[in-house]
Every structure is written in C-alpha cells, then in structure tokens.
Amino acid sequence: MQGCATLPMPGCSGKYARVARPSPGSGAPPDGGVNYPRFHGKGRGKGKGSRMRFGTWNIGSLTGRLVEVVEVMRRRRINILCLQETKWVGNKAKEIAPWGYKLWYSGKTRGRNGVGILIDRDYIDDVVDVSRKNDRIMSIKLGIGDEVVTIVSAYAPQVGLDASTRQELWEDLEEVVQRAVSLEVRN
C-alpha cells in the first residue's frame, strides 16, 4: 500500500472523510487526484465551494524529475501530491522556483524508500505542522479556515520485507494516525 490519506477533524461531516487512492501501476502519474471539498470558512484558495485536489505517485526516484512532477500537478490541477520512493536523503523542505510550490520530504538511505508531500502555492501558508516519522511515513497538517486537515504520505511495499518489519510499519502508521486524530480532538 502506498498513498496519501486525509484525516478529518472529528465532528466534520462524512463528505470530508475521503481517502486519496494510489494511482494504478507503480510509477504511473496520478490520474487527476481526488477531489476534496474546500472547507467553508475563512481560508485561502478559490473561496467557498472550491475544491482541493489530492494525488499520490510512486515516483521510483525524484532525482531529475521535479520539473516533470510540478508540470503534472499543474496540468491536472492537483493542489497536494504525496510522493513515495523519492529516494532522497534528509528531513528537509525545498521551495520549487519559479512555480511557488514547496516539497517536504523524509528519507534515510540514498537510493531506498523516501516519502514527500508537494504542495502548490495556494496552500503553502496553510501548513501549520510537518511530522516525519521515518523514511516511509510523514504527515503535514493544514489549518484551513476553522478546520484542520492532516495529510499522511506512506510507502509500504509488500514484497521483500519480513513479517516483523511489515508489522512495525503498520504500528508506526497507526501511531501517526492516532496522534493526528488526538491532536485534532483537543483543538
């Protein structure tokens, strides 16, 4: 499983509880992402009723492909793109000039794993928290108007991992999800 999930703030209606699905075929560009209704209230973007679009892409390697990724986002009007298998090292953020996009990423070993979340200029100022669990799981929290949205990017290959490593990955993902939900309940 690889992908990007949105965790709704408790008390939000069911229409906000969507999950972005991974694109079919590893390495294939996302097929337009998932429409996510823009929260009503005071916030940036195109105003009441506009949509936030999500996508996810197992990129295989982000090296030398950043311009291509931004062009796909622009062409498909994706606001937030979760990336898997970036194969970049570090826990950093990178601004993508001249388009005004920003990439947050997490990676430990060169040439292996790595996840990232790329956000377009309309939502960069809405980012209030970035959490990097490891080189397979990270999350970003957006404050949009009176609402909070947590985006989780996860990379969980099913081949080549022993059972204990898979179990640890699922436990880490559960911890990230529970922490996001518990923080939103307190706010």
C-alpha positions as CSV (number, residue, x, y, z in Angstrom):
1,M,0.0,0.0,0.0
2,Q,1.2,3.4,-0.8
3,G,-0.7,6.6,-0.7
4,C,-1.9,9.6,1.0
5,A,-4.8,9.8,3.4
6,T,-6.7,12.7,4.8
7,L,-7.8,12.5,8.4
8,P,-10.9,14.5,9.1
9,M,-11.3,16.7,12.1
10,P,-13.7,14.9,14.4
11,G,-17.2,16.3,14.1
12,C,-16.8,17.0,10.3
13,S,-19.5,15.6,8.1
14,G,-18.8,12.4,6.3
15,K,-18.1,14.2,3.0
16,Y,-14.8,15.3,4.4
17,A,-13.7,11.8,5.3
18,R,-12.3,10.9,1.9
19,V,-9.1,9.0,1.3
20,A,-6.8,9.6,-1.7
21,R,-6.1,6.4,-3.5
22,P,-2.8,5.4,-5.1
23,S,-2.6,5.6,-8.8
24,P,-2.8,2.3,-10.7
25,G,0.6,0.9,-11.8
26,S,3.7,1.7,-9.9
27,G,5.4,4.8,-11.2
28,A,2.4,6.0,-13.3
29,P,1.3,9.6,-12.9
30,P,-1.7,10.1,-10.7
31,D,-5.0,10.1,-12.6
32,G,-6.2,13.5,-11.7
33,G,-6.1,13.0,-7.9
34,V,-9.1,13.1,-5.7
35,N,-11.5,16.0,-5.3
36,Y,-11.7,17.1,-1.7
37,P,-14.3,19.8,-0.9
38,R,-12.8,23.1,0.1
39,F,-13.7,23.8,3.7
40,H,-16.1,26.6,4.2
41,G,-15.0,29.4,6.3
42,K,-12.1,31.9,6.4
43,G,-9.3,30.5,4.3
44,R,-7.2,30.8,1.3
45,G,-7.9,29.4,-2.1
46,K,-10.7,30.0,-4.5
47,G,-13.4,30.7,-1.9
48,K,-16.5,28.9,-0.7
49,G,-17.2,25.7,-2.6
50,S,-13.9,25.4,-4.4
51,R,-12.1,22.1,-4.3
52,M,-8.8,20.9,-3.0
53,R,-7.4,18.2,-5.3
54,F,-5.1,15.4,-4.0
55,G,-2.9,12.9,-5.8
56,T,-0.3,10.3,-5.0
57,W,2.6,9.0,-7.1
58,N,5.1,6.2,-6.5
59,I,7.8,8.1,-8.4
60,G,10.5,5.5,-8.3
61,S,13.1,8.3,-7.8
62,L,12.6,12.0,-7.6
63,T,16.1,12.8,-8.8
64,G,15.9,14.8,-12.0
65,R,12.1,14.6,-12.1
66,L,11.0,17.6,-10.0
67,V,10.0,19.7,-13.0
68,E,8.0,16.8,-14.5
69,V,6.2,16.3,-11.2
70,V,5.3,20.0,-11.0
71,E,4.1,20.0,-14.6
72,V,1.8,17.0,-13.9
73,M,0.4,18.8,-10.9
74,R,-0.2,22.0,-12.8
75,R,-1.8,20.1,-15.8
76,R,-4.0,18.0,-13.6
77,R,-4.8,20.9,-11.2
78,I,-3.6,18.9,-8.1
79,N,-3.0,21.0,-5.0
80,I,-1.3,18.4,-2.8
81,L,0.7,15.5,-4.1
82,C,2.0,12.7,-1.9
83,L,5.2,11.0,-3.3
84,Q,6.6,7.6,-2.5
85,E,10.0,6.2,-3.2
86,T,11.6,9.6,-3.6
87,K,15.0,8.1,-2.7
88,W,16.2,11.4,-1.4
89,V,18.1,11.7,1.9
90,G,17.2,14.0,4.7
91,N,14.3,15.6,6.5
92,K,14.0,18.8,4.7
93,A,11.8,21.2,2.8
94,K,12.6,22.6,-0.7
95,E,10.9,25.5,-2.5
96,I,10.4,24.8,-6.2
97,A,11.0,28.1,-8.1
98,P,9.6,29.7,-10.2
99,W,6.2,28.0,-9.6
100,G,6.0,28.7,-5.9
101,Y,5.5,25.0,-4.9
102,K,7.0,23.5,-1.8
103,L,8.2,20.0,-1.1
104,W,8.6,18.5,2.3
105,Y,10.4,15.1,2.3
106,S,11.9,12.4,4.5
107,G,14.5,9.9,3.6
108,K,17.2,7.9,5.4
109,T,19.2,5.9,2.9
110,R,20.2,7.1,-0.6
111,G,18.5,5.0,-3.3
112,R,15.9,3.5,-0.9
113,N,12.4,4.4,0.2
114,G,11.6,8.1,1.0
115,V,8.4,9.9,1.1
116,G,7.4,13.5,0.4
117,I,4.4,15.9,0.2
118,L,4.4,18.6,-2.5
119,I,2.0,21.5,-2.1
120,D,1.1,24.2,-4.5
121,R,1.3,27.9,-3.7
122,D,-2.3,28.3,-2.7
123,Y,-1.9,26.1,0.4
124,I,1.7,26.6,1.5
125,D,0.8,29.3,4.0
126,D,-1.8,26.9,5.5
127,V,0.8,24.4,6.6
128,V,1.0,24.5,10.4
129,D,2.9,21.3,11.2
130,V,5.2,18.8,9.5
131,S,5.9,15.5,11.1
132,R,8.4,12.9,9.8
133,K,8.0,9.5,11.4
134,N,10.7,7.8,9.3
135,D,11.6,7.3,5.7
136,R,8.3,5.6,4.9
137,I,5.8,7.8,6.8
138,M,5.3,11.5,7.1
139,S,2.4,13.9,7.7
140,I,1.5,17.6,7.2
141,K,-1.2,19.4,9.0
142,L,-3.1,22.3,7.3
143,G,-5.2,24.9,9.0
144,I,-7.8,26.0,6.6
145,G,-10.2,28.5,8.0
146,D,-11.6,27.0,11.1
147,E,-10.8,23.4,10.0
148,V,-7.7,21.2,10.4
149,V,-6.7,18.6,7.7
150,T,-3.9,16.2,8.2
151,I,-2.3,14.6,5.1
152,V,-0.3,11.4,5.6
153,S,2.1,10.1,2.9
154,A,3.1,6.5,3.4
155,Y,5.1,3.9,1.5
156,A,4.5,0.3,2.5
157,P,5.9,-2.2,-0.1
158,Q,4.5,-5.7,0.3
159,V,7.5,-7.5,-1.3
160,G,10.9,-8.1,0.3
161,L,10.0,-7.2,3.9
162,D,9.9,-9.8,6.7
163,A,6.7,-10.0,8.8
164,S,8.2,-8.1,11.8
165,T,9.2,-5.2,9.6
166,R,5.8,-5.0,8.0
167,Q,4.2,-5.2,11.4
168,E,6.4,-2.3,12.7
169,L,5.4,-0.2,9.7
170,W,1.7,-0.7,10.3
171,E,2.2,0.1,14.0
172,D,4.1,3.3,13.1
173,L,1.3,4.3,10.7
174,E,-1.3,3.6,13.4
175,E,0.6,5.8,15.8
176,V,0.8,8.7,13.2
177,V,-2.9,8.4,12.6
178,Q,-3.9,8.3,16.3
179,R,-1.6,11.2,17.1
180,A,-3.2,13.3,14.3
181,V,-6.7,12.4,15.5
182,S,-6.0,13.1,19.2
183,L,-4.4,16.5,18.4
184,E,-7.4,17.5,16.4
185,V,-9.8,16.4,19.2
186,R,-8.0,18.7,21.7
187,N,-8.2,21.7,19.3
